[in-house]
Amino acid sequence: MKPHMETLEFTAILQKLQEQAVSEPAKQRLLALEPAINEQVCVSRMMETTAARRVLDSLGAPPLPLMNRLDESVTLAEIGTMLEPAQLNGVAAFAAACKRMAAYLSRAAGQDAALASYGGGITQLPELQAEIHRCIQEDEIRDDASTQLRDLRRRKLYAEAKVKEKLNQLLRTHKQFLNDGYITSRGGYFVLPVARQHQKQIPGTVVDTSASGTTVFIEPAAVSALRDELNGIRMLEDEEMRRILYTLSALTAEAAQPIRRNMKLMEDLDVLFAKAKLSAAMDARPVAIGGERRLVILGGKHPLLDPVVCVPLNLCIEDGNRGVIITGPNTGGKTVAIKTVGLLSLMAQCGLHIPCEEGTYIAMQDGYWCDIGDSQNISQNLSTFSGHITNVIRILENASRDSLVLLDELGSGTDPAEGMGIGIAVLEELRLRGCMFMVTTHYPQIKTYAESAEHVLRARMAFDPETLAPLYRLEMGKTGKSCALQIAKRLGFADHLLARAHRAVYGGAQPQAAQPEAAMPAPRSRLIRIDPNKKEKFTKFTMGDSVLVLPQWETGIVYRPTDDHGDVIVQLRDGKRVINHTRLRLQVAATQLYPPDYDFSVVFDSVANRKASHVLGKRHDPTKIIVHETIE
C-alpha cells in the first residue's frame, strides 16, 4: 500500500471491504486491492460491482463457502495422505456449497447474464459429496460406512459386554477385598480397585496404584483373555476405518482439479459480492470512470464520515481546467474536501461504488500524490516545513500529467513570504505539467495567482457571515477569507488581544511605551517551592533519643523518627507506642548516648528475635521465626 493511499485513509476502506468477504483468500485479495491503470479493466471492474449489487438487492446474500484450510486438505490428498473425518467433512461441505451457489446464480440470470455465467463454470461434485456424507457424520465414521466395519463394531460391543460381565461377577464375589464397588479403566485395561493388603486374593496383573498407595488396580487373570480378544477386534476396526478414510481421500485427490477451479470461482465471487455488500452498506452507486481529464463529483460524501451529518461535496474540473485552489477559514473543511476527492477517486478506480449522486464522472489517475497533515518526523530530524518540502519534492519527481496531486496548506511552516514564493513556484510547475491538482492555502498571493493563472479554478469553503460558523460546503469560482480574527473571537479569544492583533495586521495607533497595555488576569502559579526561611513543621527526633512523654513524664527511647503526620514511635516500659511529637521532650540525644555504629536491635528487639535474625542471616532455618511486635 503506497503511503499516499494511507494518507487518504484508503486502508480504512479496505478494512471495511474485507469484513464483507466470507473466505480468508478473498479477504487477503481485498486487502491488497489497488487502483487499475488500464481503462478497460477499470470500467469492467465497475460493471462487475454493479452487476453483483443488482443481484444482491434482488436475491439477498449468496451462499458462499468459508473454504477454511480446504486447499491444504486437497494438497494432502494429492500426495497420498489420509484425511481425517473433519477434513473430509470440509470437502463435502464445500461441494454442497458449490451446488447451492450454482442454484443461486441460475436464479440471477434474469438480473445479470454475465454474473450468472459464473454458475456454468462451477463443477458439480455430487458423487464425492454423497460418498463422504454416507461414510462420515459429525466428524465420526458411521457404522454402516462398510459391511465389515458394522460387523466389527457389533463384535466389539459384544466383547466389551463379556469383559464387563466377568468383572461384575468378580465384583460381587470378591467385594470384601475391594476398596470401592465399581469397575474402572486404567491405560486401556478394565480393572478392579483392590485394597493393597488383599491384592494376592485376586489373581491378575497390577496395572496402576492410587496416589495414596492404599489401592491397587488389578486386571483379573480371568479377564486377560477376553481383553486380548477385544484388542484384536479393535485393531481390525482401526484398519477398516483407515481403509475407508484412505478411499475417501483418494476420491478427493481424483477431484482435486475441479475442486480447485471451484475454489477460484468461489473466491472471485466472494470478492465481487464483498464489493456489492460494501456498496449497499454505504448507500453508494456506480459512477462513470475513464481516461478523460475531467473530474465531476455531485453530492459526494466522505465514506468514513456519518452520512447523516456529512455535507455533500460538489466539484467540477473540466473544459481544460486542471487545478483548484481552495481558500477559506480554518476548521472550514478544506482538508476534508481534498481528502474526499482523493478517496472517492481511488475507490472508483478500484471498481468500488462511491456515495454520490448521478452524473458523477471520475477521471482515472496513474498516481495519487498527497502532502496532507503534519509531516514532522523527529526520528528523521525533519521539521514540519522540511517534511512538507520533502514530500513536495517526491511528488514533483513522480507526478505525471495523468496524476492527481493533493497539497494541504502549501508553503506553510516557514517564513510567510518565502513559503508563499515556494507555493506559487510549485503550483506553476503543476499547471505547466498538466496534472490535476487541488491545493488549500491561506496566502493572499496564492489567492491572486488562482485568479490570474490559466486553467486554474478558485474555490472556497462557505461560512455563515453572521455566526461565522463553518458550513462545510465547497463553493466553486469564489475566493474565501481566512477569518482568523473572527473565528478567534467566536471561540472566546479576549477582546483586548483581538484589538492588539488587529492593529498588528491592519495598522492603527500603537500603544505608547510609557503606557503599556494591561495584561490578562493570569491564574496563580501552582508550583510548590521550598521556602528556605520556613522552619521545620515538626520537631525532629532520631532513633535512640531519650525523651519524656507528657503528661505522664514517662521516659522512653525513640524507635521511629517523626513521620509526615508528626507521629513518633517510642519504646516505653510496656512496649512500643505511637505518640505525637507535641507530647515529647528531648532529654538526651542519641549521639550522646551511643557510639555511631551502635546496634539498636539490642534495645528494641527481644532476645529470641535477635537470635533468629542471627541464624537467618547465615542460612534458612524453618524453625526460626521473627515475631514483630504490635504497635499501638
Residue pairs with C-beta under 8 A, 6 or more apart in sequence:
1 10
1 11
1 14
1 34
2 368
4 367
4 368
4 369
4 370
5 11
5 34
5 346
5 368
7 370
7 372
7 373
8 339
8 342
8 343
8 346
8 368
8 370
8 372
8 406
9 304
9 339
9 343
10 343
10 346
10 347
12 304
13 303
13 304
13 343
13 346
13 347
13 352
14 30
14 31
14 33
15 31
16 278
16 281
17 30
17 33
17 274
17 275
17 278
17 352
18 26
18 27
18 28
18 30
18 31
18 274
20 273
20 274
20 275
20 277
20 278
20 281
21 27
21 30
21 270
21 271
21 274
22 64
22 65
22 66
22 270
23 64
23 65
23 66
23 67
23 68
23 266
23 267
23 270
24 66
24 67
24 68
25 67
25 263
25 267
25 270
26 267
26 270
26 271
26 274
29 267
29 271
30 271
30 274
33 350
34 350
35 42
35 346
35 349
35 350
35 364
35 365
35 368
36 42
36 45
36 349
36 350
36 351
37 364
37 366
39 290
39 291
39 364
42 289
42 290
42 349
42 351
42 364
43 289
43 290
44 351
45 350
45 351
46 286
46 287
46 289
46 348
46 351
46 353
47 286
48 114
48 115
48 272
48 275
48 351
49 272
49 275
49 276
49 279
49 286
49 351
49 352
49 353
50 286
50 353
51 111
51 112
51 114
51 115
51 272
52 115
52 272
52 273
52 275
52 276
53 275
53 276
53 279
53 280
53 286
53 353
54 111
54 112
55 62
55 108
55 111
55 112
55 115
55 276
56 62
56 273
56 276
56 277
56 280
57 280
58 108
58 111
59 104
59 107
59 108
59 111
61 273
61 277
62 101
62 104
62 105
62 269
62 273
63 97
63 100
63 101
63 104
64 97
64 101
64 266
64 269
64 270
64 273
65 93
65 94
65 97
65 98
65 101
65 266
67 94
67 263
67 266
67 267
68 90
69 87
69 90
70 90
70 91
70 94
70 259
70 263
71 260
71 263
73 83
73 87
73 88
73 90
73 91
73 252
74 91
74 252
74 253
74 256
74 259
74 260
76 83
76 87
76 249
77 83
77 249
77 250
77 252
77 253
77 256
78 253
78 256
80 249
80 253
81 249
82 242
82 245
82 246
82 249
83 91
83 245
83 248
83 249
83 252
84 139
84 245
85 136
85 139
85 140
85 141
85 245
86 139
88 132
88 136
88 245
88 248
88 249
88 252
89 132
89 136
89 139
91 128
91 132
91 252
91 259
92 128
92 129
92 132
92 133
92 136
94 259
94 262
94 263
95 125
95 126
95 128
95 129
95 132
95 259
96 129
97 266
98 122
98 123
98 124
98 125
98 262
98 266
99 124
99 126
99 129
101 119
101 122
101 266
101 269
102 119
102 122
102 124
104 119
105 115
105 116
105 118
105 119
105 122
106 116
106 119
108 115
108 116
108 119
109 116
115 272
118 265
118 268
118 269
121 261
121 265
122 262
122 265
123 258
123 261
123 262
125 255
125 258
125 259
125 262
127 251
128 251
128 252
128 255
131 248
131 251
132 248
132 251
134 142
134 145
135 141
135 142
135 145
135 244
135 248
136 142
136 145
136 248
141 149
141 241
141 244
141 245
143 149
143 150
143 153
144 150
145 244
146 240
146 243
146 244
148 240
149 237
149 240
149 241
149 244
152 233
152 236
152 237
152 240
153 237
155 233
156 230
156 233
156 234
156 237
159 226
159 229
159 230
159 233
160 230
162 226
163 190
163 223
163 226
163 227
163 230
164 183
164 190
166 220
166 222
166 223
166 226
167 183
167 190
167 192
167 220
167 223
168 183
170 192
170 202
170 220
170 222
170 223
171 178
171 181
171 182
171 183
171 192
174 192
174 201
174 202
175 181
176 198
177 194
177 195
177 198
177 201
177 202
178 192
178 193
178 194
178 195
179 193
179 194
179 195
179 214
179 215
180 193
180 215
182 193
183 190
183 191
183 192
184 190
184 191
184 192
184 193
184 217
185 191
186 207
186 208
186 217
187 207
187 208
189 205
189 207
189 219
189 227
190 219
190 223
190 227
191 207
191 208
191 217
191 218
191 219
192 202
192 217
192 218
192 220
193 210
193 215
193 216
193 217
194 201
194 202
194 215
194 216
194 217
194 218
195 214
195 215
195 216
196 213
196 214
196 215
196 216
199 206
199 216
199 218
202 218
202 220
203 220
203 221
203 222
204 218
204 219
204 220
204 221
204 222
204 223
204 224
205 218
205 219
205 221
205 224
206 216
206 217
206 218
207 217
207 218
207 219
208 216
208 217
209 215
209 216
209 217
210 216
210 217
219 227
252 259
275 351
275 352
275 353
278 284
278 352
278 353
279 285
279 352
279 353
282 303
282 307
282 353
282 354
282 355
283 307
283 355
284 303
284 352
284 353
284 354
284 355
284 356
285 353
285 354
285 355
285 356
285 357
285 358
286 353
287 348
287 353
287 354
287 356
287 360
287 361
287 362
288 360
288 361
288 362
289 348
289 349
289 361
289 362
289 363
289 364
290 361
290 363
290 364
291 363
291 364
291 402
292 361
292 363
293 322
293 363
293 402
293 434
293 436
294 317
294 318
294 319
294 361
294 363
295 315
295 316
295 317
295 318
295 341
295 345
295 361
295 362
295 363
295 436
296 315
296 316
296 317
296 318
296 359
296 360
296 361
297 313
297 314
297 315
297 316
297 340
297 341
297 344
297 356
297 360
297 362
298 314
298 356
298 357
298 358
298 359
298 360
299 312
299 313
299 314
299 356
299 357
299 360
300 312
300 313
300 314
300 315
300 340
300 341
300 344
300 354
300 355
300 356
300 357
300 360
301 307
301 310
301 312
301 313
301 340
301 355
301 356
302 310
302 313
302 336
302 339
302 340
302 343
303 343
303 344
303 347
303 354
303 355
304 343
305 336
307 355
311 333
311 471
311 472
311 473
312 356
312 357
313 337
313 340
313 341
313 474
314 474
314 476
315 324
315 337
315 341
315 459
315 474
315 476
316 476
317 323
317 324
317 436
317 457
320 455
321 455
321 456
321 457
322 430
322 431
322 434
322 435
322 436
322 437
322 455
322 456
323 427
323 430
323 431
323 436
323 437
323 438
323 439
323 455
323 456
323 457
324 437
324 438
324 439
324 456
324 457
324 458
324 459
324 476
325 427
325 438
325 439
325 440
325 441
325 446
325 447
325 449
325 450
325 456
325 457
325 458
325 459
326 334
326 337
326 338
326 438
326 439
326 440
326 441
326 459
326 460
326 461
326 474
326 480
327 334
327 440
327 441
327 442
327 447
327 450
327 458
327 459
327 460
327 461
327 479
327 480
327 481
327 482
328 334
328 460
328 461
328 462
328 463
328 480
328 481
328 482
328 483
329 461
329 463
329 468
329 470
329 480
329 481
329 482
329 483
329 484
329 486
329 487
330 482
330 484
330 487
331 470
331 487
332 461
332 462
332 463
332 470
332 472
332 480
333 461
333 470
333 472
333 473
333 474
334 408
334 440
334 461
335 372
335 373
335 408
335 440
336 472
337 438
337 440
337 461
337 474
338 372
338 406
338 408
338 438
338 439
338 440
339 372
339 406
341 404
341 406
341 438
342 368
342 370
342 404
342 406
344 354
344 355
344 356
344 362
345 362
345 363
345 365
345 368
345 404
346 368
347 353
347 354
348 354
348 362
349 362
349 364
349 365
354 360
354 362
363 404
363 436
364 402
365 402
365 403
365 404
365 436
366 400
366 402
366 403
367 398
367 399
367 400
367 402
367 403
367 404
368 403
368 404
368 406
369 394
369 395
369 398
369 399
369 403
369 404
369 405
369 406
370 391
370 405
370 406
370 407
370 408
371 388
371 391
371 392
371 395
371 406
371 407
371 408
371 410
372 406
372 407
372 408
373 408
374 384
374 387
375 382
375 384
375 386
375 387
375 388
375 390
375 391
376 382
376 383
376 384
376 387
377 387
382 390
383 413
384 412
384 413
385 412
385 413
385 414
385 419
388 412
388 413
389 422
392 407
392 410
392 426
395 405
395 407
396 426
396 429
399 405
399 430
399 433
399 435
400 433
400 435
401 433
401 434
401 435
402 435
403 435
403 436
404 435
404 436
404 437
404 438
405 430
405 435
405 436
405 437
405 438
406 437
406 438
406 439
407 426
407 437
407 438
407 439
407 440
408 439
408 440
409 440
409 441
409 442
410 422
410 423
410 426
410 427
410 439
410 440
410 441
410 446
411 419
411 420
411 421
411 422
411 423
411 426
411 441
411 443
411 446
412 419
412 442
413 419
414 422
416 443
419 443
420 443
420 445
420 446
423 439
423 441
423 443
423 446
424 445
424 446
424 449
427 437
427 439
427 446
427 449
427 453
427 456
428 449
428 453
430 437
431 437
431 453
431 454
431 455
431 456
439 446
441 447
442 482
447 458
447 479
449 456
450 456
450 457
450 458
450 479
451 458
451 479
457 476
457 477
458 476
458 477
458 478
458 479
459 474
459 475
459 476
459 477
459 478
460 474
460 475
460 478
460 479
460 480
461 470
461 471
461 472
461 473
461 474
461 475
461 480
462 470
462 471
462 472
462 473
462 474
462 475
462 480
463 469
463 470
463 471
463 480
463 483
464 470
464 471
467 490
468 483
468 486
468 487
468 490
469 490
485 498
485 501
485 502
485 505
488 498
488 501
489 495
489 498
494 520
496 517
496 518
496 520
497 520
500 517
502 508
503 509
503 510
511 517
537 566
538 562
538 566
538 581
539 562
539 581
539 582
539 584
539 586
540 561
540 562
541 547
541 558
541 561
541 562
541 568
541 581
541 584
541 586
542 558
542 561
542 589
542 590
543 558
543 559
543 560
543 561
543 590
543 600
544 557
544 558
544 590
544 593
544 594
544 598
544 600
544 603
545 557
545 558
545 586
545 587
545 588
545 589
545 590
546 555
546 556
546 557
546 586
546 587
546 588
546 589
546 590
546 593
547 555
547 556
547 557
547 558
547 568
547 570
547 584
547 585
547 586
547 587
548 554
548 555
548 556
548 584
548 585
548 587
549 555
549 556
549 570
549 572
549 579
549 583
549 584
550 583
550 584
550 585
551 583
554 572
554 573
555 587
556 570
556 571
556 572
557 570
557 571
557 603
557 604
558 568
558 569
558 570
558 571
558 590
559 569
559 570
559 571
559 576
559 604
560 568
560 569
561 568
562 568
562 581
566 580
566 581
566 582
567 578
567 579
567 580
567 581
568 578
568 579
568 580
568 581
568 584
569 576
569 577
569 578
569 579
569 631
570 576
570 577
570 579
570 584
571 603
571 604
575 629
575 631
575 632
576 604
576 629
576 631
576 632
577 631
577 632
578 631
578 632
594 600
601 609
601 610
601 613
602 610
605 613
606 627
608 627
609 626
609 627
611 624
612 624
612 625
612 626
613 626
615 621
615 624
616 624
616 626
